[in-house]
Amino acid sequence: MPLNVFALTRVESSVVSACGYLQPVITAVTAIPLLHERVSPRLIPAALLIFGGVAVTLWEGRRERLRRGAAPSPAEQEAVEP
């Protein structure tokens, strides 16, 4: 939760919410080496679907902002400026 609050000060809320979908995947991937969890046959396609959905959401949102001529987000500006 504190990382979400910190992220909200740096990027748009839509990016933070989309990345929230990745938290269960990151937890599952981290649990494999740390807790010696087994990789189930459902884990890999489920993780790929989640990553794909988040990528499409972020990409389409950015494309729509650029199409409207909106100013880049603070995170995009920071990534471009040294």
C-alpha positions in Angstrom: 0.0 0.0 0.0 2.7 2.6 0.8 4.3 1.9 -2.6 1.0 2.7 -4.3 0.7 6.0 -2.5 4.3 6.9 -3.5 3.6 5.9 -7.1 0.6 8.2 -7.2 2.8 11.1 -6.5 5.0 10.2 -9.5 2.7 8.8 -12.2 -1.0 8.9 -13.3 -3.5 7.0 -11.3 -4.4 4.8 -14.3 -0.8 3.5 -14.4 -0.8 2.7 -10.7 -4.1 0.9 -11.0 -3.0 -1.1 -14.0 0.2 -2.1 -12.2 -1.9 -3.2 -9.3 -3.0 -6.1 -11.5 0.6 -7.3 -11.5 1.0 -7.6 -7.8 -0.5 -11.2 -7.6 1.8 -12.3 -10.5 4.9 -10.7 -8.8 3.9 -12.4 -5.5 3.6 -15.8 -7.2 6.9 -15.4 -9.1 8.6 -14.4 -5.9 7.2 -17.3 -4.0 8.7 -19.8 -6.3 12.3 -19.3 -5.3 11.7 -18.0 -1.7 9.1 -20.5 -0.6 9.9 -23.3 -3.0 6.4 -23.2 -4.5 5.7 -25.4 -7.5 4.8 -23.8 -10.9 1.4 -25.1 -11.8 0.4 -25.5 -15.5 -2.1 -22.6 -15.0 0.4 -20.1 -13.7 2.4 -19.4 -16.9 -0.6 -18.7 -19.2 -2.4 -16.7 -16.5 0.7 -14.6 -15.9 1.1 -14.0 -19.6 -2.5 -12.9 -19.9 -2.1 -10.5 -17.0 1.1 -9.0 -18.4 -0.4 -8.7 -21.8 -3.6 -7.0 -20.5 -1.5 -4.5 -18.5 0.7 -3.8 -21.5 -2.2 -3.2 -23.8 -3.9 -1.0 -21.3 -0.9 1.2 -20.8 0.0 1.3 -24.5 -3.5 2.3 -25.5 -3.8 4.9 -22.8 -0.5 6.5 -23.9 -1.5 6.4 -27.6 -4.9 8.0 -26.9 -3.2 10.8 -24.9 -0.8 11.5 -27.8 -3.6 11.4 -30.3 -5.5 14.1 -28.3 -2.3 16.2 -28.1 -2.3 16.0 -24.3 0.9 17.0 -22.5 3.1 14.0 -21.4 2.7 12.8 -17.9 5.3 13.8 -15.3 6.8 10.3 -15.5 7.1 10.5 -19.3 8.7 13.9 -19.0 11.2 12.7 -16.4 12.1 9.7 -18.5 13.0 12.0 -21.4 14.7 14.7 -19.5 18.1 13.9 -18.0 
